[in-house]
Amino acid sequence: MTDPVTGTDRRGSPQLRTLFVEAYDVLQPFFDPANNWGGQSHEHLAYRALHEQFPGLSAQDVFTLVTAARRVFNSGGKPVAP
């Protein structure tokens, strides 16, 4: 997100932005309603799958990516490469 006054990027972790599209591909099946089990999503498994795919990420980074991916999926949008 760019600050409208200064024009500077306000994101604290620009490396997560570059990783997001790839992370979204890993996470998308966990948010798909067609993959739910007994009416429950598999979102709790998304954290583990992302951490296994990108072991160098901190727990906070994994949480940030899962939260952002959920937001994009629920909005019906598609991630855009930076």
N, C-alpha and C positions, 0 to 999 in steps of 0.2 A: 504494500500500500504506500503510495507516495503522498507526502505531506503537501497539501495544496498551497501552503504559504511559502515554504522554503524549497519545495521541489525535490527534497531528499527522500530516499527510501527509508521507511520506518521499520521495516522488518528486522528482527534481531538475528535471524538465521537464514541468510540468503542461500546457503547450501541446501536447506530443506526444500526451497522452492524448485531448485534444479532437479531434486530427487523425487518430487511429488508425482509426476506423470508415471514414472516407473513404479512407485509405491502404490499408486491408485490401481494399476493393473493387478498387483498382488492382492489388494484389499477388496476390489469390486465384488468377487463372488460371496464375500461374507455379508454384504449388505443387500444382496439380491433376494427379494421375497420368495423367489422360486426355490431357493436353497434353504428355506427355514425348516425347522424341525419341531413339530408339534406347535406351530404358531410362534415359535421363538427364533430369533435370528442367531447367527453364529458370530456375532460381533466380538464376543469374548475371545474367540480364537484368532481374530484379526490381529490382535496385539502380538500373539506368539508367532504367527506367520510372518509378520513384518520384521520382528526381531530376528527370526531365523534367516530371513532373506538379506537383512542388513545388520549384521551383528555389531557393527561399530557404532550404531545409534544408541543414544542414552534413552532411558525410560521416558524422559520428558519429550524427546524428539519423536519417539514412537507414538506417544499419546497425542502430540500435536498433529502428526500425519494422519492418524486414524480419525481424529476429530474433524480435520479438514476434508478428508475423503468422504466421511459420512455426510457432511454438509453438501458437498458437490453431488453425491449420489442422490440424496433426498431432494435436491433442487432439480434433478433431471438433467443437469449440465454434464459437460464433458471437460476433463482437465485440458488445459492448453499449455504447451511447452513454453518455457520462459523465453 
